[in-house]
């Protein structure tokens, strides 16, 4: 955090000054480690083993915040007797289908709910990144659920959790992660002690945590710990995701993701959502608790914002105009489709895949096989010049004179040259004013898309084709200003906020959205940011002029609420857990919830409220159901639905690892997304032969001086001077083993590429003793490419394409490689070197990556493979890339 988020890290240092204890877990000793109270070096890709050890420590020593856990979690809920755990199936859960590499989740359901599973193991859910679809809410849970408030029932979630994590002992943590037991216990004791009525603790993770083939389950394990300790929804607690830059949160809220619409409404699938009602019912799940019961109003209001007068109840608000998913439309499938000639043109904004995406060679070869490519950026980045200045030009794989791609480079305005909002990791929208005009022909994204849309509409104005109505019916009437007709960003914010169609009055809360066409809302969770016609995101009241929650600085979604699920900051009776941790509470005299923050609960619903029989939606939320977006009102320690690779986290080795999984026969995530394509390959890992060809682990992260793919920072002279060259950090022990010289050259080899870097021999990397052997790890920054003031080979070239199954984010924080002294070869000799390594590693065109590595996949009824279970699955059947959390 000190390295990548130094501005935010000042508050960690302030907390430390006040007595907080800071622990840092990282494969490499960093600027954060230097000021932490305790640093724990970890083998990259083993976080679930560490966190699972903390879960076990809490449960075995009964350190959970029991009153909180009983009231606000599903710990007491009883799970189906058909469920079988990884402990029973050697690393698989029940319901695994080897033919699709997916799970039928019917056996994971709560007892009596087995027929309500939506995920049937066909693999379609993975292609549509269905896990991401439920980022802010749970899958359907029909009421009521069976519970055992004593937590003694062998199939209650609490007992399943205890059995599942029983093997994650301090000895196992040391064996898997390389963390000494005393260091682990110091962390576990400190974390568990920050729990209860008087204390909370925070978990902060880098966005790179998602960039693993089990990335979603990393975060799930952290959430389990924080929930057991009562750290969710309370001040000083929570989980903070350190986004890569200021508006990654905004680009998931109002998404650049192929499977989501604004406000986390899922994109419809052509096979499942033929009608508007089909689509809405798949979101709100009739009969379910919670605010997603109002999804029809959110959906109708969104379509009304899109298509205005043309959207009426009679035509289902132009639902027919809305695009449909047909499968995997993620960035990595797209680049493979480019290579295969299936994509003709591409718009590239805000990213630089030639440097910033996994498997850089595939990215560049894909872009070299288009008819046209439009790149909008501040500078000529590598994704605009790949055709003349890339490693593939030197090897002869791209011949500039023959490259068929016509590249259009359009200069973009920087963040100080345009107005609008940033949404940062706290969900806080902050308005930025334009400081200076952009130079020359540089324009904002708003200008570009507005005028592109305007010209397309003019071109098609006389079209008689129904296919063009979706474009022609759009509300595309934003006011413009200035000599270049810049659209008003504040007018866009007003549309996002939502308004009454008849009067134009801005809405002040998402509860005002209607499903009859009388309201238009561009993103329902942002409703209130333009309440009363005032740009709430532009508020700048000093923290010295308001209380510590600072509700008058910017605006946070939803409803300017600074902490989600803050009903949990009070006990079940609505009283603060303690005076010290007082945040939101029930005022019996006023008959409403009050406090320092906007209550995440119906304002006048008392703690004693119990829903009538048959209630659904908001009415079904009891007065002590703190987690109001979940299908049962509870925080999920066990996820019966919505996660594609297991209801509980389990340690799997990364897709590329030098060692066998010490916990299970199943080596890697059995549901990970693997692309069988000639350009893509995976280095062998145990139990495959030849894994020793790539004996070392490499990991990547960022430098304070550079930003992401380097397109901005490598063009700034002071930053380029501070970090002028691509380098690799190695331990003195590895340098001696591999013959590397400090400040000399080394080249790293994977089954995809060879890159070179200057060598920095440093004790910041510690060789780890893991499962009886020494594991060496190398570290690389990922900022360098062929353009800019300072250049170098790209670390991401070393990675292949393997994705997390829930969100289709690539595993780009760990891979295996060999390292050799000296500079890499050039031209055809470079290809020869890669080919030699591939031959020695058995990476032939006929090789198939082993997905299942345990015999339990054929485990009969427990694995969900009997005729009865298969019949049940049939009867019930009905990325994102690495930018975000994504």
Secondary structure by P-SEA (a helix, b strand, c coil): ccccccccaaaaaaaaaabbbbbbbccccccccccccbbbbbccccaaaaaaaaaaaaaaacccaaaaaacccccccccccccccccccccccccccccccccccccccccccccccccccccccccccccccccccccccccbbbbcccccccccaaaaaaaaaccccaaaaaacccccaaaaaaaaaaaaacccccbbbbbbbccccccccaaaaaaaaaaaaaaaacccccccbbbbbbcccccaaaaaaccccccccccccccccccccccaaaaaaaaccccccccccaaaaaaaaaaaaacccccccccccccccbbbbcccccaaaaaaaaaaccccbbbbccccccccccaaaaaaaaaaaccbbbbbcccccccccccccccccccccccccccccbbbbbbbbccccbbbbbbccccbbbbbccccccccccccaaaaaaaaaaaaaaaaccccccccccccccccccccccccccccaaaaaaaaacccccccccccccccccccccbbbccccccccccccccccccccccccccccccccccccccccccccccccccccccccccccccccccccccccccccccccccccccccccccccccccccccccccccccccccccccccccccccbbbbbcccccccccccccccccccccccccccccccccccccccccccbbbbbbbccccccccccccccaaaaaaccccbbbbcaaaaaaacccccbbbbbbcccbbbbbbbbbcccccccccccbbbbbbbbbccccccccbbbbbccccccccccccccccccccccccccccccccaaaaaaaaaaaaaaacccccccccccccccccccccccccaaaaaaaaaacccccccccc
